[in-house]
Amino acid sequence: MTTEIRLADYLNTKDADALSMLLNAYATDPMGGGEPLSLEVQKSLASKLAEIEGAFSVLAWVDDKPAGLINCFMAFSTFKCKPIVNIHDVAVMSEFRGLGVSRLMMAKVEEIARERGCCKLTLEVLEGNTLAQAAYRNYGFSGYELDEANGKALFWEMPLS
């Protein structure tokens, strides 16, 4: 078994197709919402990501098959006055789970974050996704809090459409 972990080239057709396929597989999973991406999103995802300054994706290939994906976006910590990498999507195809693919991809994201002078990595995870939570804890992530008395930060959203 050969595993390759690398940055995606959004303008490369093979990478763009893998990105779309992997994200769609994640979207159709119950932890991704259980609904496929629209055909328009699948078609334009890589080109739109290429337009976003600070966006990057890490792809995992196992025996030259797309196995995993992490989509990231640069952000900024005002308290530290340093950049942050926000991990937006983490997906590993079911046939490749348990092989350490997510750990290898996380290591690549961490390497990139350190090269860019980042002070931390951030991500959100569903309360019910205990497998992902365990993997993130094993990698060193924990709930964010400034003061235990005030509790952990919550990730909220306000849809605009």
VMD Tcl script that builds the backbone (N, CA, C; Angstrom):
set m [mol new atoms 483]
animate dup $m
set s [atomselect $m all]
$s set {name element resname resid chain x y z} {
  {N N MET 1 A 0.849 -1.180 0.000}
  {CA C MET 1 A 0.000 0.000 0.000}
  {C C MET 1 A 0.893 1.241 0.000}
  {N N THR 2 A 0.641 2.140 -0.947}
  {CA C THR 2 A 1.381 3.388 -1.063}
  {C C THR 2 A 0.451 4.545 -0.732}
  {N N THR 3 A 0.878 5.384 0.220}
  {CA C THR 3 A 0.090 6.545 0.622}
  {C C THR 3 A 0.856 7.809 0.274}
  {N N GLU 4 A 0.159 8.751 -0.362}
  {CA C GLU 4 A 0.745 10.046 -0.698}
  {C C GLU 4 A -0.129 11.140 -0.100}
  {N N ILE 5 A 0.487 12.064 0.614}
  {CA C ILE 5 A -0.212 13.202 1.211}
  {C C ILE 5 A 0.409 14.457 0.604}
  {N N ARG 6 A -0.425 15.305 -0.006}
  {CA C ARG 6 A 0.126 16.499 -0.639}
  {C C ARG 6 A -0.927 17.587 -0.760}
  {N N LEU 7 A -0.425 18.802 -1.005}
  {CA C LEU 7 A -1.318 19.919 -1.290}
  {C C LEU 7 A -2.041 19.680 -2.603}
  {N N ALA 8 A -3.292 20.019 -2.643}
  {CA C ALA 8 A -4.055 19.934 -3.886}
  {C C ALA 8 A -3.675 21.096 -4.791}
  {N N ASP 9 A -3.626 20.822 -6.060}
  {CA C ASP 9 A -3.474 21.857 -7.079}
  {C C ASP 9 A -4.866 22.059 -7.664}
  {N N TYR 10 A -5.512 23.155 -7.289}
  {CA C TYR 10 A -6.891 23.396 -7.703}
  {C C TYR 10 A -7.063 23.468 -9.216}
  {N N LEU 11 A -5.989 23.764 -9.935}
  {CA C LEU 11 A -6.078 23.899 -11.390}
  {C C LEU 11 A -5.739 22.604 -12.123}
  {N N ASN 12 A -5.375 21.567 -11.378}
  {CA C ASN 12 A -5.081 20.252 -11.942}
  {C C ASN 12 A -6.376 19.443 -11.981}
  {N N THR 13 A -6.732 18.923 -13.143}
  {CA C THR 13 A -8.010 18.210 -13.308}
  {C C THR 13 A -8.133 17.009 -12.373}
  {N N LYS 14 A -7.069 16.236 -12.230}
  {CA C LYS 14 A -7.108 15.057 -11.352}
  {C C LYS 14 A -7.389 15.474 -9.910}
  {N N ASP 15 A -6.695 16.509 -9.436}
  {CA C ASP 15 A -6.917 16.994 -8.078}
  {C C ASP 15 A -8.303 17.605 -7.920}
  {N N ALA 16 A -8.733 18.381 -8.898}
  {CA C ALA 16 A -10.055 19.004 -8.844}
  {C C ALA 16 A -11.156 17.944 -8.785}
  {N N ASP 17 A -11.025 16.900 -9.597}
  {CA C ASP 17 A -12.011 15.817 -9.585}
  {C C ASP 17 A -12.014 15.080 -8.249}
  {N N ALA 18 A -10.813 14.832 -7.707}
  {CA C ALA 18 A -10.709 14.145 -6.416}
  {C C ALA 18 A -11.326 14.991 -5.314}
  {N N LEU 19 A -11.041 16.273 -5.326}
  {CA C LEU 19 A -11.587 17.194 -4.338}
  {C C LEU 19 A -13.107 17.155 -4.342}
  {N N SER 20 A -13.689 17.256 -5.515}
  {CA C SER 20 A -15.143 17.240 -5.657}
  {C C SER 20 A -15.736 15.905 -5.200}
  {N N MET 21 A -15.124 14.814 -5.626}
  {CA C MET 21 A -15.622 13.480 -5.263}
  {C C MET 21 A -15.546 13.256 -3.759}
  {N N LEU 22 A -14.417 13.613 -3.153}
  {CA C LEU 22 A -14.235 13.403 -1.716}
  {C C LEU 22 A -15.187 14.267 -0.894}
  {N N LEU 23 A -15.356 15.530 -1.291}
  {CA C LEU 23 A -16.258 16.397 -0.540}
  {C C LEU 23 A -17.706 15.949 -0.707}
  {N N ASN 24 A -18.065 15.490 -1.897}
  {CA C ASN 24 A -19.424 14.989 -2.109}
  {C C ASN 24 A -19.674 13.736 -1.271}
  {N N ALA 25 A -18.684 12.851 -1.188}
  {CA C ALA 25 A -18.832 11.646 -0.358}
  {C C ALA 25 A -19.027 12.047 1.105}
  {N N TYR 26 A -18.279 13.051 1.555}
  {CA C TYR 26 A -18.431 13.543 2.923}
  {C C TYR 26 A -19.819 14.156 3.119}
  {N N ALA 27 A -20.281 14.945 2.165}
  {CA C ALA 27 A -21.589 15.592 2.273}
  {C C ALA 27 A -22.713 14.570 2.371}
  {N N THR 28 A -22.589 13.443 1.682}
  {CA C THR 28 A -23.646 12.434 1.701}
  {C C THR 28 A -23.601 11.557 2.955}
  {N N ASP 29 A -22.505 11.615 3.700}
  {CA C ASP 29 A -22.393 10.888 4.963}
  {C C ASP 29 A -23.281 11.572 6.008}
  {N N PRO 30 A -23.846 10.823 6.955}
  {CA C PRO 30 A -24.664 11.464 7.991}
  {C C PRO 30 A -23.923 12.585 8.735}
  {N N MET 31 A -22.616 12.460 8.932}
  {CA C MET 31 A -21.860 13.496 9.629}
  {C C MET 31 A -21.594 14.712 8.743}
  {N N GLY 32 A -21.879 14.592 7.452}
  {CA C GLY 32 A -21.744 15.718 6.538}
  {C C GLY 32 A -23.087 16.301 6.127}
  {N N GLY 33 A -24.165 15.791 6.714}
  {CA C GLY 33 A -25.494 16.306 6.434}
  {C C GLY 33 A -26.389 15.352 5.664}
  {N N GLY 34 A -25.794 14.329 5.036}
  {CA C GLY 34 A -26.587 13.303 4.364}
  {C C GLY 34 A -27.147 13.693 3.013}
  {N N GLU 35 A -26.721 14.810 2.464}
  {CA C GLU 35 A -27.224 15.281 1.168}
  {C C GLU 35 A -26.053 15.498 0.216}
  {N N PRO 36 A -26.184 15.075 -1.041}
  {CA C PRO 36 A -25.095 15.332 -1.995}
  {C C PRO 36 A -24.966 16.815 -2.306}
  {N N LEU 37 A -23.768 17.196 -2.728}
  {CA C LEU 37 A -23.546 18.560 -3.193}
  {C C LEU 37 A -24.286 18.752 -4.506}
  {N N SER 38 A -24.702 19.962 -4.793}
  {CA C SER 38 A -25.331 20.225 -6.086}
  {C C SER 38 A -24.304 19.976 -7.186}
  {N N LEU 39 A -24.776 19.699 -8.380}
  {CA C LEU 39 A -23.871 19.483 -9.506}
  {C C LEU 39 A -23.036 20.728 -9.787}
  {N N GLU 40 A -23.619 21.899 -9.583}
  {CA C GLU 40 A -22.883 23.147 -9.793}
  {C C GLU 40 A -21.721 23.264 -8.809}
  {N N VAL 41 A -21.962 22.932 -7.537}
  {CA C VAL 41 A -20.885 22.971 -6.541}
  {C C VAL 41 A -19.807 21.959 -6.906}
  {N N GLN 42 A -20.220 20.751 -7.255}
  {CA C GLN 42 A -19.241 19.724 -7.621}
  {C C GLN 42 A -18.380 20.175 -8.801}
  {N N LYS 43 A -19.001 20.824 -9.755}
  {CA C LYS 43 A -18.302 21.251 -10.972}
  {C C LYS 43 A -17.353 22.420 -10.711}
  {N N SER 44 A -17.745 23.351 -9.850}
  {CA C SER 44 A -16.974 24.595 -9.703}
  {C C SER 44 A -16.156 24.696 -8.418}
  {N N LEU 45 A -16.191 23.685 -7.561}
  {CA C LEU 45 A -15.548 23.768 -6.255}
  {C C LEU 45 A -14.066 24.151 -6.346}
  {N N ALA 46 A -13.296 23.418 -7.110}
  {CA C ALA 46 A -11.848 23.675 -7.173}
  {C C ALA 46 A -11.542 25.063 -7.734}
  {N N SER 47 A -12.242 25.453 -8.790}
  {CA C SER 47 A -11.956 26.770 -9.388}
  {C C SER 47 A -12.332 27.900 -8.430}
  {N N LYS 48 A -13.399 27.728 -7.680}
  {CA C LYS 48 A -13.791 28.753 -6.705}
  {C C LYS 48 A -12.792 28.811 -5.545}
  {N N LEU 49 A -12.320 27.638 -5.084}
  {CA C LEU 49 A -11.311 27.626 -4.025}
  {C C LEU 49 A -10.027 28.304 -4.492}
  {N N ALA 50 A -9.678 28.116 -5.757}
  {CA C ALA 50 A -8.468 28.734 -6.310}
  {C C ALA 50 A -8.534 30.257 -6.245}
  {N N GLU 51 A -9.735 30.809 -6.219}
  {CA C GLU 51 A -9.913 32.261 -6.176}
  {C C GLU 51 A -9.802 32.837 -4.762}
  {N N ILE 52 A -9.815 31.977 -3.757}
  {CA C ILE 52 A -9.836 32.443 -2.371}
  {C C ILE 52 A -8.418 32.489 -1.815}
  {N N GLU 53 A -7.955 33.700 -1.541}
  {CA C GLU 53 A -6.621 33.859 -0.966}
  {C C GLU 53 A -6.579 33.165 0.398}
  {N N GLY 54 A -5.590 32.341 0.608}
  {CA C GLY 54 A -5.434 31.661 1.887}
  {C C GLY 54 A -6.135 30.319 1.967}
  {N N ALA 55 A -6.856 29.920 0.925}
  {CA C ALA 55 A -7.476 28.586 0.911}
  {C C ALA 55 A -6.434 27.572 0.470}
  {N N PHE 56 A -6.439 26.419 1.115}
  {CA C PHE 56 A -5.619 25.309 0.642}
  {C C PHE 56 A -6.258 24.002 1.070}
  {N N SER 57 A -5.961 22.965 0.326}
  {CA C SER 57 A -6.510 21.641 0.594}
  {C C SER 57 A -5.385 20.625 0.583}
  {N N VAL 58 A -5.498 19.661 1.462}
  {CA C VAL 58 A -4.563 18.544 1.514}
  {C C VAL 58 A -5.323 17.313 1.056}
  {N N LEU 59 A -4.731 16.608 0.110}
  {CA C LEU 59 A -5.324 15.374 -0.403}
  {C C LEU 59 A -4.495 14.173 0.015}
  {N N ALA 60 A -5.175 13.074 0.281}
  {CA C ALA 60 A -4.514 11.793 0.540}
  {C C ALA 60 A -4.860 10.852 -0.598}
  {N N TRP 61 A -3.858 10.175 -1.082}
  {CA C TRP 61 A -4.026 9.171 -2.131}
  {C C TRP 61 A -3.482 7.848 -1.590}
  {N N VAL 62 A -4.250 6.788 -1.718}
  {CA C VAL 62 A -3.786 5.460 -1.337}
  {C C VAL 62 A -3.821 4.608 -2.595}
  {N N ASP 63 A -2.657 4.095 -2.969}
  {CA C ASP 63 A -2.525 3.335 -4.215}
  {C C ASP 63 A -3.136 4.092 -5.392}
  {N N ASP 64 A -2.857 5.388 -5.436}
  {CA C ASP 64 A -3.294 6.306 -6.478}
  {C C ASP 64 A -4.810 6.501 -6.540}
  {N N LYS 65 A -5.520 6.159 -5.455}
  {CA C LYS 65 A -6.961 6.410 -5.362}
  {C C LYS 65 A -7.182 7.535 -4.364}
  {N N PRO 66 A -8.099 8.480 -4.642}
  {CA C PRO 66 A -8.396 9.533 -3.670}
  {C C PRO 66 A -8.935 8.916 -2.379}
  {N N ALA 67 A -8.277 9.207 -1.260}
  {CA C ALA 67 A -8.638 8.575 0.003}
  {C C ALA 67 A -9.110 9.568 1.057}
  {N N GLY 68 A -8.612 10.802 1.015}
  {CA C GLY 68 A -8.977 11.750 2.052}
  {C C GLY 68 A -8.724 13.182 1.637}
  {N N LEU 69 A -9.312 14.084 2.407}
  {CA C LEU 69 A -9.295 15.512 2.089}
  {C C LEU 69 A -9.381 16.327 3.367}
  {N N ILE 70 A -8.597 17.396 3.429}
  {CA C ILE 70 A -8.789 18.433 4.441}
  {C C ILE 70 A -8.786 19.771 3.713}
  {N N ASN 71 A -9.865 20.533 3.853}
  {CA C ASN 71 A -9.952 21.891 3.308}
  {C C ASN 71 A -9.653 22.872 4.427}
  {N N CYS 72 A -8.789 23.849 4.138}
  {CA C CYS 72 A -8.359 24.812 5.147}
  {C C CYS 72 A -8.448 26.237 4.625}
  {N N PHE 73 A -8.582 27.159 5.572}
  {CA C PHE 73 A -8.622 28.579 5.256}
  {C C PHE 73 A -7.797 29.333 6.286}
  {N N MET 74 A -6.997 30.261 5.810}
  {CA C MET 74 A -6.211 31.098 6.707}
  {C C MET 74 A -7.149 32.087 7.389}
  {N N ALA 75 A -6.881 32.316 8.672}
  {CA C ALA 75 A -7.615 33.303 9.462}
  {C C ALA 75 A -6.586 34.049 10.313}
  {N N PHE 76 A -7.049 34.816 11.282}
  {CA C PHE 76 A -6.130 35.632 12.066}
  {C C PHE 76 A -6.586 35.696 13.517}
  {N N SER 77 A -5.645 35.501 14.442}
  {CA C SER 77 A -5.923 35.652 15.867}
  {C C SER 77 A -5.591 37.075 16.288}
  {N N THR 78 A -6.596 37.831 16.686}
  {CA C THR 78 A -6.342 39.195 17.152}
  {C C THR 78 A -5.652 39.180 18.516}
  {N N PHE 79 A -5.923 38.161 19.347}
  {CA C PHE 79 A -5.302 38.087 20.670}
  {C C PHE 79 A -3.821 37.753 20.584}
  {N N LYS 80 A -3.408 36.999 19.580}
  {CA C LYS 80 A -1.994 36.620 19.410}
  {C C LYS 80 A -1.309 37.442 18.319}
  {N N CYS 81 A -2.108 38.111 17.494}
  {CA C CYS 81 A -1.609 38.903 16.364}
  {C C CYS 81 A -0.786 38.022 15.414}
  {N N LYS 82 A -1.336 36.840 15.171}
  {CA C LYS 82 A -0.690 35.875 14.282}
  {C C LYS 82 A -1.761 35.150 13.466}
  {N N PRO 83 A -1.348 34.565 12.338}
  {CA C PRO 83 A -2.316 33.810 11.536}
  {C C PRO 83 A -2.737 32.497 12.207}
  {N N ILE 84 A -3.872 32.012 11.749}
  {CA C ILE 84 A -4.473 30.749 12.198}
  {C C ILE 84 A -4.823 29.956 10.944}
  {N N VAL 85 A -4.777 28.647 11.029}
  {CA C VAL 85 A -5.366 27.804 9.989}
  {C C VAL 85 A -6.648 27.225 10.555}
  {N N ASN 86 A -7.765 27.521 9.877}
  {CA C ASN 86 A -9.037 26.897 10.233}
  {C C ASN 86 A -9.252 25.707 9.319}
  {N N ILE 87 A -9.400 24.553 9.940}
  {CA C ILE 87 A -9.690 23.321 9.210}
  {C C ILE 87 A -11.204 23.270 9.046}
  {N N HIS 88 A -11.645 23.341 7.806}
  {CA C HIS 88 A -13.082 23.454 7.540}
  {C C HIS 88 A -13.735 22.102 7.265}
  {N N ASP 89 A -13.070 21.235 6.526}
  {CA C ASP 89 A -13.602 19.907 6.206}
  {C C ASP 89 A -12.505 18.878 6.409}
  {N N VAL 90 A -12.877 17.753 7.015}
  {CA C VAL 90 A -11.984 16.595 7.103}
  {C C VAL 90 A -12.796 15.399 6.640}
  {N N ALA 91 A -12.306 14.723 5.626}
  {CA C ALA 91 A -13.034 13.575 5.091}
  {C C ALA 91 A -12.058 12.469 4.724}
  {N N VAL 92 A -12.409 11.245 5.109}
  {CA C VAL 92 A -11.664 10.057 4.691}
  {C C VAL 92 A -12.693 9.064 4.172}
  {N N MET 93 A -12.461 8.576 2.964}
  {CA C MET 93 A -13.372 7.583 2.388}
  {C C MET 93 A -13.438 6.364 3.308}
  {N N SER 94 A -14.627 5.789 3.447}
  {CA C SER 94 A -14.838 4.703 4.411}
  {C C SER 94 A -13.869 3.537 4.213}
  {N N GLU 95 A -13.517 3.218 2.975}
  {CA C GLU 95 A -12.618 2.085 2.737}
  {C C GLU 95 A -11.194 2.329 3.226}
  {N N PHE 96 A -10.851 3.599 3.521}
  {CA C PHE 96 A -9.502 3.940 3.962}
  {C C PHE 96 A -9.447 4.361 5.427}
  {N N ARG 97 A -10.570 4.285 6.126}
  {CA C ARG 97 A -10.577 4.655 7.544}
  {C C ARG 97 A -9.843 3.604 8.360}
  {N N GLY 98 A -9.205 4.056 9.424}
  {CA C GLY 98 A -8.453 3.155 10.284}
  {C C GLY 98 A -7.021 2.917 9.828}
  {N N LEU 99 A -6.603 3.586 8.759}
  {CA C LEU 99 A -5.249 3.413 8.224}
  {C C LEU 99 A -4.321 4.568 8.604}
  {N N GLY 100 A -4.815 5.518 9.385}
  {CA C GLY 100 A -4.001 6.661 9.778}
  {C C GLY 100 A -3.965 7.781 8.762}
  {N N VAL 101 A -4.884 7.748 7.784}
  {CA C VAL 101 A -4.903 8.761 6.732}
  {C C VAL 101 A -5.170 10.154 7.312}
  {N N SER 102 A -6.127 10.274 8.221}
  {CA C SER 102 A -6.432 11.597 8.785}
  {C C SER 102 A -5.242 12.132 9.569}
  {N N ARG 103 A -4.534 11.280 10.286}
  {CA C ARG 103 A -3.362 11.717 11.052}
  {C C ARG 103 A -2.274 12.236 10.109}
  {N N LEU 104 A -2.055 11.547 9.003}
  {CA C LEU 104 A -1.052 11.997 8.031}
  {C C LEU 104 A -1.445 13.335 7.404}
  {N N MET 105 A -2.733 13.491 7.090}
  {CA C MET 105 A -3.193 14.761 6.525}
  {C C MET 105 A -3.073 15.883 7.557}
  {N N MET 106 A -3.431 15.606 8.810}
  {CA C MET 106 A -3.306 16.613 9.869}
  {C C MET 106 A -1.848 17.044 10.037}
  {N N ALA 107 A -0.942 16.087 9.953}
  {CA C ALA 107 A 0.482 16.408 10.079}
  {C C ALA 107 A 0.910 17.357 8.959}
  {N N LYS 108 A 0.393 17.149 7.762}
  {CA C LYS 108 A 0.715 18.038 6.644}
  {C C LYS 108 A 0.136 19.437 6.884}
  {N N VAL 109 A -1.094 19.504 7.374}
  {CA C VAL 109 A -1.709 20.799 7.682}
  {C C VAL 109 A -0.890 21.507 8.763}
  {N N GLU 110 A -0.490 20.773 9.794}
  {CA C GLU 110 A 0.317 21.371 10.859}
  {C C GLU 110 A 1.648 21.892 10.306}
  {N N GLU 111 A 2.274 21.120 9.442}
  {CA C GLU 111 A 3.533 21.547 8.816}
  {C C GLU 111 A 3.347 22.872 8.063}
  {N N ILE 112 A 2.298 22.958 7.285}
  {CA C ILE 112 A 2.010 24.182 6.521}
  {C C ILE 112 A 1.745 25.349 7.474}
  {N N ALA 113 A 0.967 25.101 8.531}
  {CA C ALA 113 A 0.657 26.157 9.503}
  {C C ALA 113 A 1.927 26.667 10.173}
  {N N ARG 114 A 2.811 25.777 10.527}
  {CA C ARG 114 A 4.069 26.198 11.161}
  {C C ARG 114 A 4.918 27.004 10.177}
  {N N GLU 115 A 4.978 26.552 8.917}
  {CA C GLU 115 A 5.728 27.291 7.897}
  {C C GLU 115 A 5.180 28.709 7.723}
  {N N ARG 116 A 3.873 28.883 7.901}
  {CA C ARG 116 A 3.232 30.187 7.720}
  {C C ARG 116 A 3.198 31.013 9.001}
  {N N GLY 117 A 3.829 30.528 10.057}
  {CA C GLY 117 A 3.908 31.280 11.308}
  {C C GLY 117 A 2.615 31.320 12.098}
  {N N CYS 118 A 1.771 30.323 11.933}
  {CA C CYS 118 A 0.479 30.304 12.623}
  {C C CYS 118 A 0.649 29.985 14.110}
  {N N CYS 119 A -0.285 30.494 14.900}
  {CA C CYS 119 A -0.262 30.240 16.343}
  {C C CYS 119 A -1.139 29.058 16.741}
  {N N LYS 120 A -2.062 28.657 15.862}
  {CA C LYS 120 A -2.905 27.511 16.196}
  {C C LYS 120 A -3.688 27.036 14.978}
  {N N LEU 121 A -4.236 25.830 15.133}
  {CA C LEU 121 A -5.195 25.250 14.194}
  {C C LEU 121 A -6.544 25.261 14.885}
  {N N THR 122 A -7.597 25.520 14.131}
  {CA C THR 122 A -8.945 25.450 14.686}
  {C C THR 122 A -9.799 24.551 13.794}
  {N N LEU 123 A -10.844 24.003 14.385}
  {CA C LEU 123 A -11.824 23.220 13.632}
  {C C LEU 123 A -13.098 23.123 14.437}
  {N N GLU 124 A -14.163 22.711 13.784}
  {CA C GLU 124 A -15.412 22.431 14.484}
  {C C GLU 124 A -15.767 20.975 14.245}
  {N N VAL 125 A -16.473 20.391 15.202}
  {CA C VAL 125 A -16.871 18.989 15.106}
  {C C VAL 125 A -18.252 18.838 15.739}
  {N N LEU 126 A -19.065 17.987 15.141}
  {CA C LEU 126 A -20.406 17.754 15.678}
  {C C LEU 126 A -20.335 17.025 17.022}
  {N N GLU 127 A -21.246 17.375 17.921}
  {CA C GLU 127 A -21.291 16.714 19.232}
  {C C GLU 127 A -21.425 15.201 19.111}
  {N N GLY 128 A -22.198 14.756 18.126}
  {CA C GLY 128 A -22.447 13.325 17.962}
  {C C GLY 128 A -21.354 12.573 17.217}
  {N N ASN 129 A -20.375 13.276 16.702}
  {CA C ASN 129 A -19.310 12.622 15.936}
  {C C ASN 129 A -18.160 12.253 16.875}
  {N N THR 130 A -18.422 11.251 17.704}
  {CA C THR 130 A -17.464 10.866 18.735}
  {C C THR 130 A -16.190 10.256 18.152}
  {N N LEU 131 A -16.288 9.605 16.997}
  {CA C LEU 131 A -15.077 9.052 16.372}
  {C C LEU 131 A -14.134 10.174 15.948}
  {N N ALA 132 A -14.678 11.204 15.319}
  {CA C ALA 132 A -13.846 12.341 14.914}
  {C C ALA 132 A -13.297 13.057 16.144}
  {N N GLN 133 A -14.123 13.233 17.165}
  {CA C GLN 133 A -13.653 13.890 18.380}
  {C C GLN 133 A -12.464 13.147 18.981}
  {N N ALA 134 A -12.550 11.834 19.016}
  {CA C ALA 134 A -11.453 11.029 19.572}
  {C C ALA 134 A -10.189 11.201 18.736}
  {N N ALA 135 A -10.339 11.198 17.418}
  {CA C ALA 135 A -9.175 11.382 16.538}
  {C C ALA 135 A -8.557 12.762 16.755}
  {N N TYR 136 A -9.395 13.792 16.877}
  {CA C TYR 136 A -8.886 15.147 17.082}
  {C C TYR 136 A -8.194 15.267 18.444}
  {N N ARG 137 A -8.788 14.685 19.468}
  {CA C ARG 137 A -8.151 14.704 20.793}
  {C C ARG 137 A -6.789 14.006 20.740}
  {N N ASN 138 A -6.744 12.864 20.071}
  {CA C ASN 138 A -5.479 12.130 19.947}
  {C C ASN 138 A -4.424 12.951 19.217}
  {N N TYR 139 A -4.871 13.832 18.343}
  {CA C TYR 139 A -3.913 14.667 17.619}
  {C C TYR 139 A -3.506 15.901 18.439}
  {N N GLY 140 A -4.261 16.223 19.487}
  {CA C GLY 140 A -3.895 17.353 20.346}
  {C C GLY 140 A -4.914 18.465 20.426}
  {N N PHE 141 A -6.058 18.315 19.759}
  {CA C PHE 141 A -7.116 19.334 19.820}
  {C C PHE 141 A -7.906 19.183 21.120}
  {N N SER 142 A -8.486 20.277 21.559}
  {CA C SER 142 A -9.386 20.256 22.715}
  {C C SER 142 A -10.373 21.404 22.568}
  {N N GLY 143 A -11.397 21.387 23.402}
  {CA C GLY 143 A -12.368 22.475 23.410}
  {C C GLY 143 A -11.684 23.775 23.791}
  {N N TYR 144 A -12.145 24.872 23.231}
  {CA C TYR 144 A -11.542 26.184 23.457}
  {C C TYR 144 A -12.269 26.911 24.571}
  {N N GLU 145 A -11.499 27.385 25.547}
  {CA C GLU 145 A -12.080 28.216 26.595}
  {C C GLU 145 A -11.026 29.184 27.109}
  {N N LEU 146 A -11.458 30.388 27.428}
  {CA C LEU 146 A -10.560 31.382 28.020}
  {C C LEU 146 A -10.479 31.190 29.522}
  {N N ASP 147 A -11.620 30.832 30.118}
  {CA C ASP 147 A -11.725 30.664 31.560}
  {C C ASP 147 A -12.725 29.539 31.799}
  {N N GLU 148 A -12.362 28.570 32.583}
  {CA C GLU 148 A -13.236 27.409 32.837}
  {C C GLU 148 A -14.618 27.832 33.342}
  {N N ALA 149 A -14.670 28.889 34.131}
  {CA C ALA 149 A -15.947 29.349 34.683}
  {C C ALA 149 A -16.917 29.810 33.597}
  {N N ASN 150 A -16.368 30.288 32.458}
  {CA C ASN 150 A -17.225 30.769 31.373}
  {C C ASN 150 A -17.538 29.694 30.345}
  {N N GLY 151 A -16.937 28.547 30.462}
  {CA C GLY 151 A -17.238 27.425 29.582}
  {C C GLY 151 A -16.507 27.467 28.257}
  {N N LYS 152 A -16.764 26.436 27.478}
  {CA C LYS 152 A -16.119 26.286 26.169}
  {C C LYS 152 A -16.829 27.123 25.108}
  {N N ALA 153 A -16.069 27.509 24.111}
  {CA C ALA 153 A -16.625 28.261 22.985}
  {C C ALA 153 A -17.597 27.373 22.209}
  {N N LEU 154 A -18.606 27.983 21.650}
  {CA C LEU 154 A -19.590 27.294 20.822}
  {C C LEU 154 A -19.461 27.807 19.393}
  {N N PHE 155 A -19.650 26.924 18.442}
  {CA C PHE 155 A -19.624 27.310 17.036}
  {C C PHE 155 A -21.063 27.492 16.588}
  {N N TRP 156 A -21.439 28.699 16.209}
  {CA C TRP 156 A -22.791 29.004 15.779}
  {C C TRP 156 A -22.772 29.481 14.346}
  {N N GLU 157 A -23.940 29.506 13.728}
  {CA C GLU 157 A -24.051 30.039 12.381}
  {C C GLU 157 A -25.337 30.832 12.229}
  {N N MET 158 A -25.348 31.695 11.209}
  {CA C MET 158 A -26.542 32.436 10.834}
  {C C MET 158 A -26.607 32.388 9.304}
  {N N PRO 159 A -27.387 31.453 8.755}
  {CA C PRO 159 A -27.480 31.361 7.298}
  {C C PRO 159 A -27.990 32.659 6.687}
  {N N LEU 160 A -27.454 32.999 5.544}
  {CA C LEU 160 A -27.835 34.240 4.871}
  {C C LEU 160 A -28.731 34.013 3.664}
  {N N SER 161 A -29.081 32.778 3.396}
  {CA C SER 161 A -29.964 32.552 2.238}
  {C C SER 161 A -31.274 31.966 2.665}
}
mol reanalyze $m
mol bondsrecalc $m
mol representation Tube
mol addrep $m
